[in-house]
Amino acid sequence: MEKELRVIISGGGTGGHIFPAVSIANAIKAMHPDAKILFVGALGRMEMQRVPAAGYEIKGLPICGFDRKNLLKNVKVLYKIWKSQRMAKKIIKDFRPQVAVGVGGYASGPTLNKAAAMGIPCLIQEQNSYAGVTNKLLAKKAEKICVAYEGMERFFPAEKIILTGNPVRQALLETTITREDAIRSFGLAPEKKTILLVGGSLGARTINESMLRHLDLIKESGLQFIWQTGKYYSAEISERLKGQDLPNLKVTDFITDMGSAYRAADLVISRAGASSISEFCLIGKPVILVPSPNVAEDHQTKNALALSTRGAAIYIKDAEAPDILLQTAIETVNDADKLKSLSENVLKLALPDSANIIAKEVINLANGI
């Protein structure tokens, strides 16, 4: 009789950490339907809602990042780290996992530190081309390190690295909707070229400003646009668009069905988060990347350059986007050869089946292989 499989998965903070974590959990469940999986996240962060919505139990730690502007506030942070370490130890003791998985983000630090100290084998998954602080610190204690980009030996011990790619939302790969039906679902015309703009679930001010500054270009372009503004900017943008006659523009605060949105789009404008980039690679979608400058160690720029230097994406700096982004997008979507080249090159970088490959490594570690 096979022994029970018990796995802790820890991390979060952004969709870029949570989507891969849930995909790995789903892949483990597909291979071992009776597996017990417990998530450990940071209280107040989005994983505390997203993980239960995906059908998994999650425990929260009071962990947070250091405040670099107000050093006195870090006394509280140090206390929260100490408390999180103690709570993580109790969670691990009670749950009794055979393996612990870290996907980056605040919670994975104390959880995997304690798991390693208690003799539990650990695997970490690094989504970006520039390793995050937590994963760099955990690398010495991990047995396996799953990465999405080549050249990660500069951050991690080479003998531990496995090039797996990033797991993505399965629904994106499984969508069967046609391009025509996808465009119609947004109330737009199938015969017109379509540009999709996404700035993450909260939105991206620069991408939004790039649109608002050039409403005349949108009107005259002969194209149509699906624009996810993000919930944070939705009210302000609605106000600024009042009285504008723009039937070729579909504006929404959040897109639930990203599979349809990607299928509808001839070209995507996006931030350069690791999960988004992995999605574009797998579906072969031409993309203009505008990396966020407000992320740790400017890792989005490094992600974008990993594609643009191979002709697999167009890279535009955040500071230049309000002036040139929309004009560049219009020129690109009207250039059939450029779209074809971008699509072919981005597909070459795809690493399919990532979730299953990582799940097998997790199960092997649990079984002492």
C-alpha positions as CSV (number, residue, x, y, z in Angstrom):
1,M,0.0,0.0,0.0
2,E,1.3,3.4,-1.1
3,K,2.1,5.8,1.8
4,E,0.1,9.0,2.1
5,L,1.6,12.0,0.3
6,R,1.7,15.3,2.3
7,V,3.0,18.5,0.8
8,I,3.4,22.0,2.0
9,I,3.5,24.8,-0.6
10,S,4.5,28.2,0.6
11,G,4.8,31.7,-0.9
12,G,2.7,34.3,-2.7
13,G,2.2,38.0,-2.7
14,T,1.4,38.3,-6.4
15,G,-0.4,36.4,-9.1
16,G,3.1,35.5,-10.5
17,H,3.8,33.4,-7.4
18,I,0.2,32.1,-6.8
19,F,-0.6,30.8,-10.3
20,P,2.4,28.6,-10.5
21,A,1.9,27.4,-6.9
22,V,-1.8,26.4,-7.6
23,S,-0.7,24.8,-10.9
24,I,1.9,22.6,-9.1
25,A,-0.7,21.6,-6.5
26,N,-3.2,20.7,-9.3
27,A,-0.6,18.6,-11.0
28,I,0.3,16.8,-7.8
29,K,-3.4,16.1,-7.2
30,A,-3.8,14.7,-10.8
31,M,-1.0,12.2,-10.1
32,H,-1.9,11.5,-6.5
33,P,-5.7,12.2,-6.0
34,D,-5.4,11.5,-2.2
35,A,-2.5,13.8,-1.7
36,K,-2.8,16.2,1.3
37,I,-1.7,19.7,0.3
38,L,-1.4,22.7,2.7
39,F,-0.5,26.2,1.6
40,V,1.3,28.7,3.8
41,G,0.9,32.3,2.9
42,A,1.3,35.8,4.3
43,L,-1.7,37.3,6.1
44,G,-3.3,40.2,4.2
45,R,-1.8,39.1,0.8
46,M,-3.8,37.9,-2.1
47,E,-3.0,34.2,-1.6
48,M,-5.3,34.2,1.4
49,Q,-8.2,34.6,-1.0
50,R,-6.9,33.1,-4.2
51,V,-5.8,29.7,-2.8
52,P,-9.1,28.8,-1.0
53,A,-10.9,29.9,-4.2
54,A,-8.8,27.2,-6.0
55,G,-9.9,24.6,-3.5
56,Y,-6.9,24.4,-1.1
57,E,-6.5,25.1,2.6
58,I,-4.1,27.9,3.6
59,K,-2.5,29.0,6.8
60,G,-1.4,32.6,7.2
61,L,1.8,34.0,8.7
62,P,2.1,37.6,9.9
63,I,5.3,38.1,7.8
64,C,6.0,41.2,5.8
65,G,9.0,42.9,4.1
66,F,11.5,45.3,5.5
67,D,10.7,49.0,5.3
68,R,13.7,50.6,3.6
69,K,12.4,54.2,4.1
70,N,11.5,54.0,7.8
71,L,14.1,51.9,9.6
72,L,12.4,52.2,13.0
73,K,9.4,50.3,11.7
74,N,11.6,47.3,11.2
75,V,11.6,46.5,14.9
76,K,8.0,45.4,14.2
77,V,9.1,43.5,11.1
78,L,11.8,41.6,13.1
79,Y,9.1,40.6,15.7
80,K,6.8,39.4,12.8
81,I,9.7,37.3,11.4
82,W,10.3,35.7,14.8
83,K,6.6,35.0,15.3
84,S,6.3,33.6,11.7
85,Q,9.2,31.3,12.3
86,R,7.5,29.9,15.5
87,M,4.1,29.6,13.7
88,A,5.7,27.9,10.7
89,K,7.4,25.3,13.0
90,K,4.0,24.5,14.6
91,I,2.3,24.3,11.2
92,I,4.9,21.8,9.9
93,K,4.9,19.8,13.2
94,D,1.1,19.5,13.0
95,F,0.8,18.8,9.3
96,R,3.8,16.4,9.0
97,P,4.8,17.0,5.3
98,Q,7.2,14.8,3.5
99,V,8.3,17.7,1.3
100,A,8.1,21.5,1.3
101,V,7.8,23.7,-1.9
102,G,8.7,27.4,-2.0
103,V,7.5,29.6,-4.8
104,G,8.9,32.9,-3.6
105,G,7.3,35.7,-1.6
106,Y,7.5,36.5,2.1
107,A,5.9,33.4,3.6
108,S,8.2,30.9,1.9
109,G,11.2,32.2,3.9
110,P,10.2,31.1,7.4
111,T,8.3,28.1,6.1
112,L,11.2,26.5,4.2
113,N,13.8,27.6,6.7
114,K,11.9,25.7,9.4
115,A,11.2,22.7,7.1
116,A,14.9,22.3,6.2
117,A,15.9,22.6,9.9
118,M,13.4,19.8,10.7
119,G,14.9,17.6,8.0
120,I,12.2,17.9,5.5
121,P,13.5,18.0,1.8
122,C,12.7,21.3,0.1
123,L,12.2,22.4,-3.5
124,I,12.1,26.0,-4.7
125,Q,10.6,27.4,-7.9
126,E,12.0,30.6,-9.2
127,Q,9.8,32.2,-11.9
128,N,12.0,35.1,-12.9
129,S,15.3,35.5,-14.9
130,Y,16.7,37.4,-11.9
131,A,16.3,35.4,-8.7
132,G,14.3,36.9,-5.8
133,V,15.9,37.6,-2.4
134,T,14.0,34.9,-0.6
135,N,14.9,32.1,-3.1
136,K,18.6,33.2,-3.1
137,L,18.7,32.8,0.7
138,L,16.9,29.5,0.6
139,A,19.0,28.0,-2.2
140,K,21.6,26.4,0.1
141,K,18.9,24.5,2.0
142,A,16.9,23.3,-1.1
143,E,17.5,19.9,-2.6
144,K,16.1,21.0,-6.0
145,I,15.7,24.4,-7.7
146,C,13.3,24.6,-10.6
147,V,13.9,27.6,-12.9
148,A,12.3,29.1,-16.1
149,Y,15.4,30.7,-17.7
150,E,18.8,29.5,-18.7
151,G,21.9,30.9,-17.0
152,M,20.5,30.7,-13.4
153,E,23.9,29.3,-12.2
154,R,24.8,32.8,-11.3
155,F,22.3,32.7,-8.4
156,F,22.0,29.0,-7.5
157,P,24.3,25.9,-7.2
158,A,24.4,24.4,-10.8
159,E,23.9,20.8,-9.6
160,K,20.5,21.7,-8.0
161,I,19.0,23.5,-11.0
162,I,16.3,21.9,-13.2
163,L,15.1,23.9,-16.2
164,T,11.3,23.4,-16.0
165,G,9.7,26.7,-17.1
166,N,6.9,28.3,-15.2
167,P,3.5,26.6,-14.7
168,V,0.7,28.6,-16.1
169,R,-3.1,28.8,-15.7
170,Q,-4.3,25.6,-17.4
171,A,-7.5,27.3,-18.6
172,L,-5.5,29.4,-21.0
173,L,-4.1,26.4,-22.8
174,E,-7.4,24.5,-22.8
175,T,-9.6,27.2,-24.2
176,T,-11.4,26.1,-27.5
177,I,-13.1,29.4,-28.4
178,T,-12.4,30.7,-31.9
179,R,-10.8,34.1,-32.5
180,E,-14.1,35.3,-34.0
181,D,-16.2,34.2,-31.1
182,A,-13.7,35.6,-28.6
183,I,-13.8,39.0,-30.3
184,R,-17.6,39.0,-30.3
185,S,-17.7,38.2,-26.6
186,F,-16.1,41.6,-26.1
187,G,-18.7,43.3,-28.3
188,L,-16.1,44.0,-31.1
189,A,-15.9,43.2,-34.8
190,P,-14.0,40.0,-35.9
191,E,-12.8,41.5,-39.2
192,K,-10.7,44.2,-37.4
193,K,-7.2,43.8,-35.9
194,T,-7.3,43.8,-32.1
195,I,-4.8,45.0,-29.5
196,L,-5.2,43.8,-25.8
197,L,-3.7,45.9,-23.0
198,V,-3.2,44.3,-19.6
199,G,-1.4,45.7,-16.6
200,G,-2.0,43.1,-14.0
201,S,-5.1,42.7,-11.8
202,L,-4.5,46.1,-10.1
203,G,-3.6,47.9,-13.3
204,A,-0.5,49.7,-14.6
205,R,-0.6,53.5,-14.5
206,T,1.9,53.9,-17.4
207,I,0.0,51.7,-19.7
208,N,-3.2,53.5,-18.8
209,E,-1.7,56.9,-19.3
210,S,-0.3,55.8,-22.7
211,M,-3.9,55.2,-23.8
212,L,-5.4,58.3,-22.3
213,R,-2.9,60.6,-23.9
214,H,-3.6,59.3,-27.4
215,L,-7.4,58.9,-27.7
216,D,-7.2,60.6,-31.1
217,L,-4.8,57.9,-32.3
218,I,-7.2,55.2,-31.1
219,K,-10.1,56.9,-32.9
220,E,-8.3,57.2,-36.2
221,S,-6.4,53.8,-36.1
222,G,-9.0,51.6,-37.8
223,L,-8.1,49.1,-35.1
224,Q,-9.9,48.0,-31.9
225,F,-8.7,47.7,-28.4
226,I,-9.5,45.6,-25.3
227,W,-8.2,47.6,-22.3
228,Q,-8.0,46.1,-18.8
229,T,-7.5,49.2,-16.7
230,G,-7.2,47.4,-13.3
231,K,-9.6,47.9,-10.5
232,Y,-7.5,50.7,-8.9
233,Y,-7.7,53.0,-11.9
234,S,-11.2,52.1,-13.2
235,A,-13.2,55.0,-11.8
236,E,-10.7,57.6,-12.8
237,I,-10.5,56.3,-16.3
238,S,-14.3,56.1,-16.7
239,E,-14.5,59.7,-15.7
240,R,-11.8,60.8,-18.2
241,L,-13.5,58.8,-21.0
242,K,-16.9,60.4,-20.5
243,G,-18.3,62.0,-23.7
244,Q,-15.7,60.2,-25.9
245,D,-17.1,58.4,-28.9
246,L,-14.9,55.3,-29.1
247,P,-16.9,52.3,-30.3
248,N,-13.6,50.5,-31.2
249,L,-12.6,50.5,-27.5
250,K,-13.7,47.9,-24.9
251,V,-12.8,49.1,-21.4
252,T,-13.0,46.9,-18.4
253,D,-11.5,46.9,-14.9
254,F,-10.8,43.2,-14.9
255,I,-10.9,40.3,-17.4
256,T,-12.0,37.0,-15.9
257,D,-11.6,34.9,-19.1
258,M,-8.0,35.6,-20.1
259,G,-8.2,32.6,-22.5
260,S,-10.7,34.5,-24.6
261,A,-8.9,37.8,-24.3
262,Y,-5.6,36.3,-25.6
263,R,-7.5,34.5,-28.4
264,A,-9.1,37.7,-29.5
265,A,-5.8,39.7,-29.6
266,D,-3.5,40.0,-32.6
267,L,-1.0,41.8,-30.3
268,V,-0.8,42.1,-26.5
269,I,0.7,45.0,-24.4
270,S,1.7,43.9,-21.0
271,R,3.9,44.2,-18.0
272,A,6.8,41.7,-17.9
273,G,5.9,39.5,-14.9
274,A,7.2,35.9,-15.2
275,S,3.9,34.2,-15.3
276,S,2.6,36.5,-18.1
277,I,5.7,35.9,-20.1
278,S,5.4,32.1,-19.7
279,E,1.8,32.4,-21.0
280,F,2.9,34.4,-24.1
281,C,5.6,31.8,-24.9
282,L,3.2,28.8,-24.6
283,I,0.4,30.4,-26.8
284,G,2.8,32.1,-29.2
285,K,1.3,35.5,-28.7
286,P,3.1,38.6,-30.2
287,V,3.7,41.0,-27.3
288,I,5.0,44.5,-26.4
289,L,6.5,44.4,-22.9
290,V,6.6,47.5,-20.6
291,P,8.4,46.3,-17.5
292,S,7.3,47.8,-14.2
293,P,10.1,49.8,-12.6
294,N,8.6,49.3,-9.1
295,V,9.6,45.7,-8.5
296,A,12.5,44.1,-6.6
297,E,15.9,44.3,-8.3
298,D,14.2,45.5,-11.5
299,H,13.5,41.8,-12.4
300,Q,10.8,42.7,-14.9
301,T,13.3,44.5,-17.2
302,K,15.5,41.5,-17.1
303,N,12.6,39.2,-18.0
304,A,11.7,41.5,-20.9
305,L,15.3,41.6,-22.2
306,A,15.5,37.8,-22.0
307,L,12.8,37.8,-24.8
308,S,13.5,41.0,-26.7
309,T,17.2,40.1,-27.3
310,R,15.9,37.0,-29.0
311,G,13.4,38.8,-31.2
312,A,10.6,37.2,-29.2
313,A,9.0,40.5,-27.9
314,I,9.3,44.3,-28.2
315,Y,10.6,46.0,-25.2
316,I,9.6,49.6,-24.3
317,K,10.9,51.4,-21.2
318,D,8.3,52.5,-18.7
319,A,9.4,56.1,-18.9
320,E,9.1,56.2,-22.7
321,A,5.8,54.4,-23.0
322,P,3.4,57.3,-22.7
323,D,5.0,58.9,-25.7
324,I,5.7,55.9,-28.0
325,L,3.8,52.8,-26.8
326,L,0.5,53.3,-28.7
327,Q,2.2,54.4,-32.0
328,T,4.6,51.4,-31.8
329,A,1.6,49.0,-31.1
330,I,-0.3,50.3,-34.1
331,E,2.7,50.0,-36.5
332,T,3.4,46.5,-35.2
333,V,-0.1,45.1,-35.5
334,N,-0.3,46.4,-39.1
335,D,3.0,44.6,-40.0
336,A,2.1,41.0,-40.7
337,D,5.7,39.9,-41.1
338,K,6.6,41.4,-37.7
339,L,3.7,39.7,-36.0
340,K,4.7,36.3,-37.6
341,S,8.3,36.7,-36.5
342,L,7.4,37.7,-32.9
343,S,5.0,34.7,-32.7
344,E,7.5,32.2,-34.1
345,N,10.4,33.4,-31.9
346,V,8.4,33.5,-28.6
347,L,7.1,29.9,-29.3
348,K,10.8,28.8,-29.4
349,L,11.2,29.8,-25.8
350,A,8.2,27.9,-24.5
351,L,8.8,25.2,-21.9
352,P,5.6,23.1,-21.9
353,D,4.4,20.7,-19.2
354,S,6.1,22.7,-16.4
355,A,3.6,21.9,-13.7
356,N,3.8,18.1,-14.3
357,I,7.6,18.1,-14.4
358,I,7.8,20.0,-11.1
359,A,5.1,17.9,-9.5
360,K,7.2,14.7,-10.4
361,E,10.3,16.3,-8.7
362,V,8.2,17.1,-5.6
363,I,6.8,13.5,-5.4
364,N,10.4,12.1,-5.9
365,L,11.7,14.2,-3.0
366,A,8.8,13.0,-0.8
367,N,9.7,9.4,-1.7
368,G,13.4,10.0,-1.0
369,I,14.4,9.7,-4.6
